[in-house]
Structures are given as structure tokens and as C-alpha cells.
Amino acid sequence: MGINGQNSILWKSSEVPFDNIIYLLEQHHQRRLRNHHTTRTRPTVSFDVSLLGYLFLGMTYMSPDVLVAMVAKCFAERGVDVILDADGPTRHHSKRAHQDRVAEKDRIQIQLMEHRSSLAQLINHPNPTNEIIAQKKKLKSFIQKKEKQQRRGGLPTDFVDKIEDFVKSFRSTNGTSIVLQRSLWQADPAIAKRAIDGGIDGILSGDSDFAMYVGNGGPDGFGDIMLCHPKFLKNKAKLNTLEIWTGQSKVVDYINDILQPKVRASIFRDPKKPPPAYPIFDGLEQMRVRALFAVAIGCDALPGGIVGMGATKAFEIKSNLDFSGGPDAAVKKLLDTFAEASSKSKPQLRL
């Protein structure tokens, strides 16, 4: 699910035509080749398969695995290698998205049992009044709504197996590859490591965790390029647009420089998506420091974060952070600051 308050900490572009996304990946890869940051022959992207699958849940015309496969084929057909990263069979107990979805599924099941029981009693009522008839109608409507939610409450159990079948059947016409990688627990850290090591040129996801994981990592410092919200052309199996998210201002400048021949103005100047007010991860080189800030404002490890912290206060702390004594001293100071803030806050029960 990512970091709390992502709109205030990430740069988010307007919708970018797929042609320009391909151009960006090609140019990004070429620059890395020229600077000896990679030996790969083609640009490569990594998909957060589970998150992409959840994005497509509820689509009545096609199942999530088919839509994920369509997105992968669109990239491969344009000369981009694709790595499909899937969570392992058992996600770690600390994964908040997993916890929330399991809890919501159980909650819906309990609500359905209660309301079906109530409806059964009313159906068997010997003398139904207008009030009882209206109540029956209301219960039926509620049950139908929750049954619909239940149907889209989670990915099919064979979702990754179907993705694997697609990968096995894929035949490239231009030398590109689509491969599936299953993580032991969850895919996020594996994807982030590839971005930091320079093994990929972009991440297709929508999880703000990557801004914390990757930061200004990458062999060139431009690893935090996340492609989000893929949209298809109407009635066609072709991608139309995607968005680009990042937590690094230098990545924004870098992308603007690459896309200058293609667009008239910066794609990050959409009035509906103003620049982040509190870009906490921007310029932070230390992974430990980024992780501490993520915990403070709220992430999978501590949903809700430190009570009373928020992005505003965290950004103020970041602005005054002193690294002159070395990274270890800065981390210790940050730990002391967050510990003090936590001790002063009133404990709250988060349901």
C-alpha cells in the first residue's frame, strides 16, 4: 500500500502518451550505455504484477491476468524487455496491504451472514407490512453490493500461474523477452534492488514504497522512475497513456530534459497534480534515513506512523538534519528525535 500522504511527497506527471514512455526508456537506456552504467542491449522494465493485477480487478470485459499480459506485450512489442515480479506464495505478516485485504474480506463475509439471516427472517414473516417490504428491499440491495465487493475482493488464486502460462507461450518477433520472477516473500525489495543496481530502467507499479526503497539510487542516480496507471486505447489491446511518479527532483529534471523534443512543457506541471509540498525522500542518500522517515509518517511497518507526526513535521525535521558528523550520527539523532516525538504523543487505537 505504500507510504502515507504520497501526494505530498511524490512528483506525479500528467498522462503521458505511450510513444513518449517508450522514447523515455530508450533514451534513458542509451545514456546509461554511453556512460558505461549498463551492458544490457535493450531497455528493461520490471512489473509489480500483484499491484497491477489489483488495479485491473473489477474489469468486467477481461480478467486481471489477461490485462497484465496485454501490458507486458505492449512493452515487448516496442523493444523493451519485461520482468514480471510476483509475490511469493506466502506474503510476509508485516505486509499491510495483505493484512487489510484479508481483514476486509472477513468483514464482508460476516456482514453477508448477518444480513442474509435478517432477510431470511423477513421473507418468512407471515404478515409483511410496507415497512417490512421496504426493509427486505434494502437488505437485498446491501447483499448484492457486498457480493459484488466479495467477487472483486482479491486476485484469483491461480493469478500468478496464469501469468506463468502466458510467459511460456509468449513468442517474441523482435528479440525481446518477458520473464517471470517469483519472490520468496514479496516482490517490492527485489524490484527495488534491480533499480538500485541498474538492472532495469523503470518500474511499473504505483506503490510509493519504491520512493523510499530506491531514493536517489541507481548507477546514475536516476533509479526512481515509476510508471503508473496504464490506460488502454478504447476497444484496443494497445496502451494509450501512463503516468510517471518519482520522489526525486533531479529525476524530474532528467525526464524533462529527455522529453524536451517530444513535449512543449514539463509533464510535471499538471495543475491537478501540483509539486509535492513535502518531498521527504528527495536527495536523501542513506537508505536507513529514508526508512526511518517512512516509519515516522506511516508505512507497512507502522500503519499510521507516529501519532501527530505527518509529512509536514517530518519534512521540517529533514530540513534541519545534519550529516556533518557522518551518517551514523545523523541516524542516531533522527532515532532520538522520533523516539521523543513518539513518547510525547498520546497512544491511539487504530482499527
Secondary structure as UniProt FT lines:
FT   TURN            4..5
FT   HELIX           6..8
FT   STRAND          11..12
FT   STRAND          16..17
FT   HELIX           18..34
FT   TURN            35..36
FT   STRAND          44..48
FT   HELIX           49..55
FT   TURN            56..58
FT   HELIX           64..77
FT   TURN            78..79
FT   STRAND          81..86
FT   TURN            93..94
FT   HELIX           96..123
FT   HELIX           130..151
FT   TURN            157..158
FT   HELIX           159..169
FT   STRAND          178..182
FT   HELIX           188..197
FT   STRAND          202..204
FT   HELIX           209..214
FT   TURN            215..216
FT   TURN            219..220
FT   STRAND          226..232
FT   TURN            234..235
FT   STRAND          239..246
FT   HELIX           249..259
FT   TURN            260..262
FT   TURN            267..268
FT   TURN            271..272
FT   TURN            280..283
FT   HELIX           287..297
FT   TURN            303..304
FT   TURN            307..308
FT   HELIX           310..319
FT   TURN            324..325
FT   HELIX           327..344
//
